[in-house]
Amino acid sequence: MFTIIGVAAGAVGTVALAPVALTMAGFTSAGIAGGSLAASMMSSAAIANGGGVAAGSLVAVLQSAVATVVAAPAVLTAAGFTAGGIAAGSYAASMMSAAAVANGGGVAAGSVVATLQGLGAAGIPAAGQVIVGAVGAAVGAIASMAGNCTL
């Protein structure tokens, strides 16, 4: 029983503290903070790689994760998923209209549109931030590796 409680507490703590820990280490939305652990990691990675940070490296993945978590609320708002509801004339309004037509006049609870609006209105909870960060890290790693491919 105590093992289950310990694992659950550890998982919750990890989810809640991951963004804080990454920021404290120097991975920020504005880039890697000078003089930080992240800067030291980046410097070591650049030296080991002959002058640049390798695509898909730990440093690149962690920075992508932080940037994605920070950008997600702004992206939702820019798309029209706002705290005050879906903005008229926005991409979100187009999505809502298409979802309503496809669903016989209403937006289904739990649908993509409903979920994005909930996140736009209430913000992204800690667990969601970790998921968004993981997806952002993966996309960043894949994009950076694809950018280094020559055909």
C-alpha positions in Angstrom: 0.0 0.0 0.0 2.8 2.4 0.9 4.6 1.6 -2.4 1.5 2.6 -4.4 1.1 5.9 -2.4 4.9 6.6 -2.9 4.7 6.0 -6.6 1.6 8.1 -7.0 3.1 10.9 -4.9 6.3 10.7 -6.9 4.4 10.9 -10.2 2.4 13.9 -9.1 5.5 15.6 -7.8 7.3 15.0 -11.1 4.5 16.3 -13.2 4.0 19.4 -11.0 7.7 20.2 -10.6 9.1 19.5 -14.1 8.5 22.9 -15.5 9.8 24.6 -12.4 12.9 22.4 -12.3 13.7 23.0 -16.0 13.3 26.8 -15.5 15.6 26.7 -12.4 18.2 24.8 -14.4 18.2 27.6 -17.0 15.9 26.3 -19.8 13.7 29.4 -20.3 11.2 30.5 -22.8 13.7 33.1 -24.0 16.4 30.5 -24.5 19.1 29.1 -22.3 20.0 31.4 -19.4 23.7 32.5 -19.2 25.6 31.0 -16.3 23.1 28.3 -15.6 23.3 24.5 -15.5 21.6 24.6 -18.9 24.4 26.9 -20.3 27.0 24.5 -18.9 25.2 21.6 -20.5 25.0 23.4 -23.8 28.6 24.4 -23.8 29.7 20.8 -23.1 27.5 19.5 -25.8 28.8 22.1 -28.3 32.4 21.2 -27.5 31.7 17.5 -27.8 29.9 18.1 -31.1 32.6 20.3 -32.7 31.0 23.7 -32.1 27.2 23.2 -32.2 24.5 21.4 -30.2 23.5 18.3 -31.9 19.9 17.9 -33.1 18.0 15.7 -30.9 20.5 16.0 -28.0 19.3 16.2 -24.4 19.9 20.0 -24.4 17.9 20.5 -27.6 15.0 18.3 -26.4 14.8 20.0 -23.0 14.8 23.5 -24.6 12.1 22.5 -27.0 10.0 21.2 -24.2 10.2 24.4 -22.2 9.5 26.6 -25.3 6.4 24.5 -26.1 4.9 24.6 -22.6 5.4 28.4 -22.5 4.0 28.9 -26.1 0.9 26.7 -25.8 -1.3 29.2 -24.0 -0.4 31.9 -26.4 -1.0 29.6 -29.4 -4.5 28.7 -28.0 -5.4 32.4 -27.5 -4.1 33.3 -31.0 -6.2 30.6 -32.5 -9.3 32.0 -30.8 -9.7 29.7 -27.7 -9.9 32.5 -25.1 -10.9 32.8 -21.4 -14.0 34.6 -22.6 -15.0 31.9 -25.1 -14.3 31.2 -28.7 -13.4 34.5 -30.5 -15.6 35.4 -33.4 -14.0 35.1 -36.9 -11.1 33.1 -35.5 -9.7 29.7 -36.5 -11.4 28.3 -33.3 -14.7 29.7 -34.6 -14.2 27.8 -37.9 -13.4 24.6 -36.0 -16.4 25.0 -33.8 -18.7 25.6 -36.8 -17.4 22.5 -38.6 -17.7 20.4 -35.4 -21.3 21.6 -34.8 -22.3 20.9 -38.4 -20.7 17.4 -38.2 -22.4 16.7 -34.9 -25.9 17.8 -35.8 -25.9 21.3 -34.4 -23.8 21.1 -31.2 -20.2 20.6 -30.2 -19.8 17.3 -28.4 -18.4 17.2 -24.9 -14.9 15.9 -24.9 -14.3 16.7 -28.6 -11.1 18.4 -29.8 -12.9 21.8 -29.9 -14.4 21.4 -26.4 -11.1 20.3 -25.0 -9.1 23.2 -26.6 -11.7 25.7 -25.4 -11.5 24.3 -21.9 -7.7 24.7 -22.0 -8.0 28.2 -23.4 -10.5 29.2 -20.8 -9.0 27.6 -17.7 -5.3 27.2 -18.7 -3.3 24.1 -19.0 -3.0 22.1 -15.8 0.4 20.8 -14.7 -0.2 17.3 -16.1 -1.2 18.8 -19.4 1.9 21.0 -19.4 4.1 17.9 -19.1 2.3 16.2 -22.0 2.6 19.4 -24.1 6.3 19.6 -23.2 6.9 16.0 -24.1 5.1 16.5 -27.5 7.1 19.7 -28.1 10.3 18.0 -27.2 9.6 15.1 -29.6 8.6 17.4 -32.4 11.6 19.6 -31.8 13.9 16.6 -31.8 12.3 15.2 -35.0 12.4 18.5 -36.8 16.0 19.2 -35.8 17.1 15.7 -37.0 15.2 16.1 -40.2 16.8 19.5 -40.8 20.2 17.8 -40.6 19.4 15.2 -43.2 20.7 15.5 -46.7 19.0 13.6 -49.5 
